């Protein structure tokens, strides 16, 4: 698997922040992404040309920032976000938004995400190549990203926007020149569609192997797509050195995805013991998105127009989702942090760590799920996810020296990406 999609060097024409000078974070309490704990003694971290160049004590630099009493971690990674939505998924919102406005909105959400310490994301459907390249070229600030562009869904599946009146509900999956149509049925169509997505710039392929919560005409407990369709999907993606991520809530949909060789299960609401064992055996990652169903309920409470059928589904899954993820944590499934931000407003991503800890993860494990393990899931661990000499200098500085996750957002004081302070 290549890691080229996440290591592109910002275009110097636009990117003002990148410099040749040497920046040192001094006297920092360091969590480097390993061992689930901070180092016992404070250290200095030096970076230049966008990379970490030295870790030690008494280091000199062109700029030295004293980080006494502060925690430094690798830049955090959210493995499941949607920049083309912002907790505002009532169909009327999209109907009233001019098409090109959605890209400017995405830019603001990307900046908001970066400001809370998320320096890398996997975009799980919506953003296209232009959104990614605008960041890579330094036109806008945001997390580096892998994009999936469209969300592959069978007719009547989670990504099908057909409404009972016969119209299609406008939303973040509407096809446009950069975002291929997302409904696919049968292995032959699947083969073409995966190739179209790769042509359009997809770094990862997203598929729905079950129904979901935000789609009115399906059931989160039903599996979608047949084995022959998923086999073609995975073989086409693999041929192009892409991983596949599966929106998978139904027990059978999860098992079908694992059996097909899909790399990560997103949501994992109805896990049973057999599904968990299959994931352990195959090395499948789980991306819980615990704050997502809660976010749908929160949105209704703050007045977002959500149909009753969707709200009922959200209420039905919250408890069973938590039980499933708790069992997976106990069993030792590899867990990577992901929020489904977009269902919730962007910038609240760090709440997910507190939810993971509430289900039995240690704070150190929650930080690893949000750094090293997430980078491994995305195949970018040679560059991203830990603080080591030679790696990309993405770091977050928090007030206080503990890994306590209860109030993380308010503790973020500096965000460094590619060796330059960006927030
Ligand atoms: Zn999602």
Boltz pocket constraint, residues with backbone or C-beta under 6 A from the ligand:
constraints:
  - pocket:
      binder: B
      contacts: [[A, 80], [A, 82], [A, 124], [A, 340]]
      max_distance: 6.0
